[in-house]
């Protein structure tokens, strides 16, 4: 996915921006970047590859290389950024979070009339942040340019700009699928994807931008350039998986939501009379753990960590390209606690079941470590559609999704006409899909949370949440 962080201040802010960006490391593993403004030097920028080394390590010498009273930085799971842009509306640094589905069409349209060019990457691809800048530059000021860019982009675009005056301009996507939050201290303002990132640095939370809202920040003022829209489609998956436990989105804490969600899954199990002999309830670490705590608290079953992820070297999610390497990495991450596994009936809650590859390897690992039975619960409904609004999945085809694959195995392409039935665990098709997944993975039982269950756990009106990956509704 990716995230950004920025500060405009009356004093040097490089240390705070360094830590603020680092607090977004859970959102991406490919590129890290920082840009700064200093009155004497002007705009500066550094970008590093962070695939095999975290942001903090790659940028630990940044204080010897850059200075500034205003700065922005990002963790990017896609293209290198921030970009430095010189245009008719000024010179600026820009960072974006989101995805542009119609990039090729926008590039062709721009080239057809501009006489300009793009810096092409391997295969002719264009950096999506550079494309956003090209769209913004077609208008006479930043506010008009951002609104134009967001109106023509099919996808999502949160935007953070650092101007050559040291001002910050922040814009939330037109439907508010992901957050942009504002903090303040005695010297200036901070902009962040994650609220806790600036609160930990001593900033007070001021506000969360509304959908399509644009603001300009100086050390002394916050100026609204565009009012928020009324329609919102916040990504519900943020609370289930991507959000950090200490994060708050639209006033709802991630960790607390996961406890409520796990308790709701447990209540449904009890209502349906599922009588299972369970020795321990556990989470598939790390994001499945709070859902599991909620489940255990509600059922009064003992919670236990039957296996531990080795965080000293596997603290970040790392997914190699080759399947054989992925399997090896998954095995290396997981360290069993044999006393909690051998001859035990275990129930695990995972944040979601997407492709199922890592989960299958986890279950095989548990059985090989002596588990008597493994029951599985997903804190999300079956994922039936690849997200087209955020680049959080590495799936290149919807047939990589385990739910879709099993549907086709059961009923061929005809089955895809009945996705709604398959998502429903009470329907005949839904029961057949769950049984087939159980047989494929060796689960003793399998349950998925419902969309209504997730929505209730979040506590925001369903019409304000995006549930596309579960129901295909835009």
Buried (B, 14 or more C-beta within 10 A) or exposed (E): BBBBBBBBBEEBBBEBBBBBBBBBBBBBBBBBBBBBBBEEEEBBBBBBEBEEEBBBEBBEEBEEEBBBBBBBBBBBBBBBBBBBBEEEBBEBBBBBBBBBEEBEEBBEEBEEEEEEEBEEEEEEEBBBBBBBBBBBBBBEEBBBBBBBBBEEBEBBBBBBBBBBEBBBBBBBBBBBBBBBBBBBBEBBBBBBBBBBBBBBBEBEBBEBBBBBBBBBBBBEEBEEBBEBBEEBBBBBBBBBBBBBBBBBBBEBBBBBBBBBBBBBBBBBBEEEEEEEEBBBBBBBBBBBBBBBBBBBBBBEBEBBBBBEBEEEEBEBEBEEEEEEEBBEBBEEBBEBBEEBBEEBBBBBBBBBBBBBBBBBBBBBBBBEBEBBBBBBBBBBBBBBBBBBBBBBBEBEEBEBBBBBBBBEEBBEEEBBEBBEBBBBBEBEBBEBBBBBBBEBBBBBBBBBBBBEBBBBBBEBEBEBBBBBBBBEEE
